Amino acid sequence: MTQKAKGWLLVIAALAGVWLIRNGADTQLVPPAPTAAQAFTGGPTPQPGSPVAEPLKPSAPVRIRIPSIRVDAPMMRLGLGPDGSLDVPPAGNRNIVGWYRDGTPPGSEGSAIVAGHVDNAQGRSVFYDLGALQKGSTVEVVRQDGRTAAFSIDAIEVYENENFPDQRVYGASPFASLRLITCGGGFSKATGYQGNVVAYAHLTAVR
């Protein structure tokens, strides 16, 4: 990753949660929250005994599948808006996921940042059930090079906005790592969601 990209990643660390939080629907929906058993017992590293595949050369992702929570969605590139904040997937499309185009593509060495809405004004969105994932769940990312990168979930954690661990989530990784992010942690009608749910995964196989 270039120094410029690393700099932009710091911007995203501060702002990615903002658009996810503000787009919470004013409904009675309560997205599932990860349990303490799904958190890391130490640092953000692969689960013991889980295979670790060699990183792939960069190639843009085109689709993401998470069978255990019924996610099967196209992926779009997200850049930065004029104000320096992360662009967002269309709020009206409940089945689309974005990835930070100037960062690490999923399957390549480093931490790939992927984000999706938890809900919108019409109801549940693509990452509504992200908090229901369990360690060992599979995430598949179909890439432009024709390969499918298969990831295994290492942990799912929830953070309050004021305590969001930027380095833990966005920091460099020696593996091909994946970070799936959506909003969560309680909801206020005045300010939206109060935190973020983050699922951590690493590359285990390539098909």
VEXGU-354179 format. One line per 2 residues: their letters; for each residue y negated, z, x negated of N, C-alpha, C, CB. Coordinates in steps of 0.2 Angstrom, whole numbers, plus 5000, padded with zeros to 4 digits. Glycine has a CB too. Layout:
% residues N
A) Y/Z/X/Y/Z/X/Y/Z/X/Y/Z/X  ...
This chain:
% residues 207
MT) 5006/5000/4996/5000/5000/5000/4994/5000/4996/5000/5006/5005  4989/4996/4997/4983/4996/4993/4979/5002/4994/4979/4990/4995
QK) 4974/5003/4990/4969/5009/4991/4965/5008/4997/4965/5009/4985  4963/5002/4999/4960/5001/5005/4964/5003/5011/4957/4994/5006
AK) 4970/5001/5011/4974/5003/5017/4975/5011/5017/4981/5000/5016  4976/5014/5011/4977/5021/5011/4971/5025/5014/4978/5024/5004
GW) 4965/5022/5012/4959/5024/5015/4958/5024/5023/4953/5021/5012  4960/5018/5025/4960/5017/5032/4965/5022/5036/4962/5010/5034
LL) 4971/5023/5032/4976/5028/5035/4973/5035/5036/4982/5028/5030  4968/5037/5032/4965/5043/5033/4961/5043/5039/4961/5045/5027
VI) 4958/5037/5040/4954/5037/5047/4958/5037/5053/4950/5030/5047  4964/5034/5052/4969/5035/5058/4971/5042/5059/4975/5030/5057
AA) 4972/5045/5053/4974/5052/5054/4970/5056/5058/4975/5055/5047  4963/5055/5057/4958/5059/5061/4957/5056/5068/4952/5058/5058
LA) 4959/5050/5069/4957/5046/5076/4963/5044/5080/4952/5041/5074  4969/5043/5077/4974/5040/5081/4976/5044/5088/4981/5040/5077
GV) 4975/5051/5087/4977/5055/5093/4971/5055/5098/4977/5062/5091  4965/5052/5097/4960/5052/5101/4961/5048/5107/4953/5050/5098
WL) 4963/5041/5106/4964/5037/5111/4971/5039/5115/4965/5030/5109  4976/5041/5112/4982/5044/5115/4980/5049/5120/4987/5046/5110
IR) 4976/5054/5118/4974/5060/5122/4970/5057/5128/4970/5065/5118  4965/5053/5127/4960/5052/5132/4963/5047/5138/4954/5048/5130
NG) 4969/5044/5137/4972/5040/5142/4977/5043/5146/4975/5034/5138  4978/5050/5146/4982/5053/5150/4981/5052/5158/4982/5061/5149
AD) 4986/5051/5162/4985/5050/5169/4983/5056/5172/4991/5046/5172  4979/5056/5177/4977/5062/5181/4983/5063/5187/4970/5061/5184
TQ) 4989/5065/5185/4994/5065/5189/4998/5072/5188/4999/5059/5188  5003/5073/5192/5007/5079/5191/5013/5078/5186/5009/5081/5198
LV) 5013/5072/5183/5019/5071/5178/5018/5076/5172/5018/5064/5175  5024/5078/5170/5024/5083/5164/5029/5080/5159/5026/5090/5166
PP) 5027/5076/5154/5032/5073/5149/5036/5079/5146/5028/5069/5144  5042/5077/5144/5046/5082/5141/5044/5084/5134/5054/5079/5140
AP) 5044/5090/5132/5042/5092/5126/5048/5094/5121/5038/5099/5127  5047/5092/5115/5053/5094/5110/5054/5101/5110/5052/5091/5103
TA) 5061/5103/5109/5062/5110/5108/5062/5112/5101/5069/5112/5111  5062/5118/5099/5062/5121/5092/5068/5118/5088/5061/5128/5092
AQ) 5073/5117/5092/5079/5115/5088/5079/5108/5085/5085/5115/5093  5074/5104/5088/5073/5097/5086/5068/5097/5080/5071/5093/5091
AF) 5065/5102/5078/5060/5102/5073/5063/5102/5066/5055/5108/5073  5059/5101/5061/5062/5101/5054/5064/5108/5052/5057/5098/5049
TG) 5069/5109/5048/5070/5116/5046/5066/5117/5039/5077/5117/5045  5065/5111/5036/5061/5112/5030/5055/5106/5030/5065/5110/5023
GP) 5054/5102/5025/5050/5097/5025/5052/5091/5028/5047/5095/5018  5048/5086/5029/5050/5080/5033/5054/5075/5028/5044/5076/5035
TP) 5061/5077/5028/5065/5073/5024/5071/5071/5029/5068/5077/5018  5075/5066/5027/5081/5064/5031/5086/5070/5032/5085/5058/5027
QP) 5089/5070/5037/5094/5075/5039/5100/5075/5034/5097/5073/5046  5102/5080/5032/5108/5081/5027/5114/5077/5029/5110/5088/5026
GS) 5117/5073/5025/5123/5069/5027/5121/5062/5030/5127/5073/5031  5115/5061/5032/5113/5055/5035/5112/5049/5030/5107/5055/5039
PV) 5115/5043/5031/5114/5038/5026/5107/5036/5025/5118/5032/5028  5105/5034/5019/5098/5031/5018/5098/5024/5015/5094/5036/5013
AE) 5096/5019/5019/5096/5012/5017/5091/5011/5013/5096/5008/5023  5092/5006/5009/5087/5003/5004/5081/5000/5008/5090/4998/4999
PL) 5075/5001/5006/5069/4998/5010/5069/4990/5010/5063/5001/5007  5067/4987/5015/5066/4980/5015/5060/4978/5013/5068/4978/5022
KP) 5059/4971/5011/5053/4968/5010/5049/4968/5016/5054/4961/5007  5042/4968/5016/5038/4969/5022/5039/4963/5027/5031/4969/5020
SA) 5039/4964/5033/5039/4959/5038/5037/4963/5045/5047/4956/5039  5033/4959/5048/5030/4962/5054/5036/4964/5060/5025/4958/5057
PV) 5035/4969/5063/5040/4971/5069/5038/4967/5075/5040/4978/5070  5043/4965/5079/5041/4962/5085/5044/4966/5091/5044/4955/5085
RI) 5049/4970/5091/5051/4974/5096/5054/4980/5094/5057/4969/5100  5054/4985/5099/5057/4992/5097/5062/4994/5103/5051/4997/5096
RI) 5067/4997/5101/5072/4999/5106/5074/5006/5104/5078/4994/5106  5074/5010/5109/5077/5017/5108/5081/5019/5114/5071/5023/5108
PS) 5088/5017/5113/5092/5017/5119/5093/5024/5123/5099/5015/5117  5092/5029/5119/5093/5036/5122/5088/5038/5127/5094/5041/5117
IR) 5082/5035/5126/5076/5036/5131/5074/5029/5135/5070/5039/5128  5079/5024/5134/5078/5018/5138/5071/5015/5136/5078/5020/5146
VD) 5070/5014/5130/5064/5011/5128/5066/5004/5125/5060/5014/5122  5063/4999/5128/5064/4992/5125/5058/4988/5126/5070/4988/5129
AP) 5054/4988/5121/5047/4985/5122/5045/4981/5116/5042/4991/5122  5040/4976/5118/5037/4972/5112/5032/4976/5108/5034/4966/5115
MM) 5031/4974/5102/5026/4977/5098/5021/4973/5096/5030/4980/5091  5015/4976/5096/5009/4972/5094/5005/4975/5088/5004/4972/5100
RL) 5001/4971/5085/4997/4974/5079/4991/4978/5081/4995/4968/5074  4990/4983/5078/4984/4987/5079/4980/4987/5073/4986/4994/5082
GL) 4973/4986/5074/4968/4986/5069/4964/4992/5070/4965/4980/5068  4958/4991/5067/4952/4996/5068/4947/4993/5072/4950/4999/5061
GP) 4944/4997/5077/4938/4994/5080/4932/4995/5076/4938/4998/5087  4926/4992/5079/4920/4993/5076/4917/5000/5074/4914/4990/5080
DG) 4920/5005/5078/4918/5012/5076/4923/5015/5071/4918/5016/5082  4928/5011/5069/4932/5014/5064/4938/5017/5067/4929/5019/5059
SL) 4939/5017/5073/4944/5020/5076/4950/5015/5077/4943/5024/5083  4956/5018/5078/4962/5013/5079/4961/5010/5086/4968/5017/5079
DV) 4963/5003/5086/4963/5000/5092/4969/5002/5096/4964/4992/5091  4969/5000/5103/4974/5003/5107/4978/4997/5110/4971/5008/5112
PP) 4984/4999/5112/4988/4994/5116/4984/4994/5123/4995/4996/5117  4985/4988/5127/4982/4988/5133/4984/4993/5138/4983/4981/5137
AG) 4979/4997/5141/4981/5003/5145/4985/5001/5151/4974/5007/5147  4983/4995/5153/4987/4993/5160/4994/4990/5159/4983/4987/5163
NR) 4996/4989/5152/5003/4987/5151/5007/4994/5149/5003/4982/5145  5011/4996/5153/5015/5002/5152/5021/5001/5147/5017/5005/5158
NI) 5022/4995/5145/5028/4994/5141/5027/4990/5135/5034/4990/5145  5022/4993/5131/5020/4989/5124/5019/4995/5119/5014/4985/5125
VG) 5021/4994/5113/5020/4998/5108/5016/4995/5102/5027/5001/5105  5012/4999/5099/5008/4996/5093/5010/4999/5087/5000/4998/5095
WY) 5008/4995/5081/5009/4998/5075/5003/4996/5070/5016/4995/5071  5002/5000/5066/4996/4999/5062/4997/4994/5057/4994/5006/5058
RD) 4994/4988/5058/4995/4982/5054/4993/4982/5047/4991/4976/5057  4989/4987/5045/4987/4987/5038/4990/4992/5034/4979/4988/5037
GT) 4995/4995/5037/4999/5000/5034/5006/4998/5032/5000/5007/5038  5011/5002/5032/5018/5000/5031/5022/4997/5037/5022/5006/5028
PP) 5024/4991/5036/5028/4988/5042/5035/4992/5042/5030/4981/5041  5038/4994/5048/5044/4997/5049/5049/4994/5045/5046/4998/5056
GS) 5053/4998/5041/5058/4995/5037/5057/4995/5030/5061/4989/5040  5050/4995/5028/5048/4994/5021/5047/5001/5018/5042/4990/5020
EG) 5046/5002/5012/5046/5009/5009/5039/5012/5011/5046/5008/5001  5039/5018/5013/5033/5021/5015/5033/5024/5022/5027/5017/5015
SA) 5028/5026/5025/5028/5029/5032/5025/5024/5037/5024/5035/5032  5029/5021/5041/5026/5016/5046/5024/5020/5052/5032/5011/5048
IV) 5018/5018/5054/5015/5022/5060/5015/5018/5066/5007/5023/5058  5018/5020/5071/5020/5017/5077/5017/5022/5083/5027/5015/5078
AG) 5013/5019/5088/5010/5023/5093/5011/5020/5100/5003/5024/5092  5012/5024/5105/5012/5021/5112/5010/5026/5117/5020/5019/5114
HV) 5007/5024/5122/5005/5028/5128/5010/5032/5131/5001/5024/5133  5009/5038/5133/5014/5042/5137/5013/5041/5144/5012/5050/5135
DN) 5007/5039/5146/5006/5037/5153/5000/5034/5154/5007/5044/5158  4999/5031/5160/4992/5029/5162/4991/5030/5169/4992/5021/5161
AQ) 4986/5027/5172/4984/5029/5179/4989/5027/5184/4977/5025/5181  4994/5023/5182/4999/5021/5187/5005/5025/5186/5001/5014/5186
GR) 5006/5029/5181/5012/5033/5180/5014/5033/5173/5017/5031/5185  5021/5034/5172/5024/5034/5165/5023/5028/5161/5031/5036/5166
SV) 5022/5029/5155/5022/5023/5150/5027/5023/5145/5015/5023/5146  5027/5019/5140/5033/5018/5136/5036/5024/5132/5031/5012/5131
FY) 5031/5028/5130/5034/5034/5126/5034/5040/5130/5029/5035/5120  5034/5040/5137/5034/5046/5141/5040/5051/5139/5035/5044/5148
DL) 5045/5048/5137/5051/5053/5135/5052/5054/5128/5057/5050/5138  5047/5052/5124/5048/5053/5117/5050/5060/5115/5041/5051/5113
GA) 5047/5065/5119/5049/5072/5117/5056/5074/5119/5044/5076/5121  5059/5070/5122/5066/5071/5124/5071/5069/5119/5068/5068/5131
LQ) 5069/5065/5114/5073/5063/5109/5077/5069/5105/5069/5059/5103  5082/5067/5102/5086/5073/5098/5087/5070/5091/5092/5075/5102
KG) 5088/5074/5087/5090/5073/5080/5096/5068/5080/5091/5079/5076  5096/5063/5076/5102/5058/5076/5101/5052/5081/5108/5062/5077
ST) 5096/5053/5085/5095/5047/5090/5093/5041/5086/5090/5049/5095  5095/5035/5088/5094/5029/5085/5088/5025/5088/5100/5024/5086
VE) 5084/5022/5083/5078/5018/5084/5079/5011/5081/5071/5021/5082  5079/5006/5085/5080/4999/5082/5073/4996/5082/5085/4996/5086
VV) 5071/4993/5077/5065/4988/5076/5067/4981/5074/5060/4992/5071  5066/4977/5079/5067/4970/5077/5061/4967/5073/5069/4966/5084
RQ) 5062/4963/5068/5057/4961/5064/5056/4953/5064/5058/4963/5056  5051/4951/5061/5050/4944/5061/5055/4940/5057/5043/4942/5059
DG) 5057/4943/5052/5062/4940/5047/5069/4940/5050/5062/4944/5041  5070/4941/5056/5076/4941/5059/5081/4947/5058/5080/4935/5057
RT) 5079/4952/5055/5083/4958/5053/5081/4963/5058/5082/4960/5046  5086/4967/5060/5084/4973/5064/5085/4979/5060/5089/4973/5070
AA) 5080/4983/5059/5080/4989/5055/5082/4995/5060/5073/4991/5052  5087/4999/5058/5090/5004/5062/5088/5011/5059/5098/5004/5063
FS) 5085/5015/5063/5082/5021/5060/5086/5027/5064/5075/5022/5061  5086/5033/5060/5089/5039/5063/5084/5044/5064/5095/5041/5059
ID) 5083/5047/5070/5078/5052/5071/5080/5059/5067/5078/5054/5078  5075/5061/5063/5076/5067/5058/5073/5073/5062/5073/5066/5052
AI) 5068/5072/5066/5065/5078/5069/5060/5076/5074/5062/5083/5064  5058/5080/5079/5053/5079/5084/5049/5085/5084/5056/5076/5091
EV) 5043/5084/5083/5038/5090/5083/5032/5089/5087/5036/5092/5076  5029/5094/5090/5023/5094/5094/5017/5098/5091/5024/5096/5101
YE) 5011/5095/5090/5006/5098/5087/5000/5099/5091/5004/5095/5080  4996/5104/5091/4990/5105/5094/4985/5100/5091/4987/5112/5095
NE) 4980/5098/5094/4975/5093/5091/4971/5096/5085/4969/5092/5096  4969/5103/5085/4966/5106/5080/4970/5107/5074/4962/5112/5082
NF) 4977/5107/5075/4982/5109/5070/4986/5103/5068/4986/5115/5072  4984/5097/5069/4988/5091/5067/4988/5090/5060/4984/5084/5070
PD) 4995/5090/5057/4996/5090/5050/4996/5083/5047/5003/5093/5049  4990/5080/5046/4989/5074/5043/4993/5071/5038/4982/5073/5041
QR) 4994/5076/5033/4998/5074/5027/5005/5073/5029/4997/5079/5021  5008/5078/5033/5015/5078/5035/5017/5072/5039/5016/5084/5039
VY) 5012/5070/5043/5013/5064/5047/5012/5057/5044/5009/5064/5054  5006/5057/5040/5004/5050/5037/5005/5050/5030/4997/5049/5039
GA) 5008/5055/5027/5009/5055/5020/5014/5050/5017/5010/5062/5017  5013/5048/5011/5018/5043/5008/5025/5046/5008/5016/5042/5000
SP) 5030/5041/5008/5037/5043/5008/5041/5038/5004/5040/5042/5016  5046/5041/5000/5049/5037/4995/5055/5033/4999/5053/5041/4990
FA) 5056/5034/5005/5060/5031/5009/5057/5026/5014/5065/5036/5013  5061/5022/5018/5058/5018/5023/5058/5023/5029/5062/5011/5025
SL) 5052/5025/5030/5051/5030/5036/5047/5028/5042/5048/5037/5033  5048/5031/5047/5045/5029/5053/5042/5035/5057/5050/5025/5058
RL) 5036/5034/5059/5033/5040/5063/5031/5037/5070/5027/5042/5060  5034/5040/5075/5033/5038/5082/5028/5043/5085/5039/5037/5086
IT) 5022/5041/5088/5017/5045/5090/5015/5044/5097/5011/5045/5085  5014/5049/5101/5012/5049/5108/5008/5055/5109/5017/5047/5113
CG) 5005/5056/5115/5001/5062/5116/5006/5067/5120/4995/5061/5121  5004/5073/5120/5008/5079/5123/5005/5085/5122/5015/5078/5121
GG) 5009/5090/5122/5006/5097/5121/5002/5100/5126/5003/5097/5114  5003/5099/5132/4999/5101/5138/4993/5096/5140/4996/5108/5136
FS) 4991/5097/5146/4986/5092/5148/4980/5096/5152/4989/5087/5153  4974/5094/5151/4968/5096/5154/4965/5091/5158/4964/5100/5149
KA) 4963/5092/5164/4959/5086/5168/4953/5085/5164/4958/5088/5175  4950/5090/5161/4943/5089/5158/4944/5085/5151/4940/5096/5156
TG) 4949/5086/5147/4949/5083/5141/4955/5079/5139/4948/5088/5135  4960/5079/5144/4966/5075/5143/4972/5079/5139/4965/5069/5139
YQ) 4976/5076/5136/4981/5079/5132/4979/5083/5127/4987/5074/5130  4982/5089/5125/4980/5094/5120/4983/5093/5114/4981/5101/5123
GN) 4987/5088/5113/4991/5088/5106/4994/5081/5106/4995/5093/5105  4999/5081/5101/5003/5075/5100/5010/5076/5099/5000/5071/5094
VV) 5015/5072/5101/5022/5073/5100/5023/5067/5094/5026/5071/5106  5026/5069/5089/5028/5065/5083/5036/5065/5082/5024/5067/5077
AY) 5039/5059/5082/5046/5059/5080/5046/5056/5073/5050/5054/5086  5050/5059/5069/5051/5057/5062/5058/5053/5061/5050/5063/5057
AH) 5058/5048/5058/5065/5044/5057/5065/5041/5050/5066/5039/5063  5071/5039/5048/5071/5035/5042/5077/5030/5043/5074/5040/5036
LT) 5076/5025/5038/5080/5019/5039/5087/5021/5037/5077/5013/5034  5092/5019/5041/5099/5020/5039/5103/5014/5039/5102/5025/5045
AV) 5101/5009/5042/5105/5002/5042/5101/4996/5043/5111/5003/5047  5103/4991/5041/5100/4984/5042/5105/4979/5045/5096/4982/5036
R) 5103/4976/5051/5107/4971/5054/5104/4964/5054/5110/4973/5061
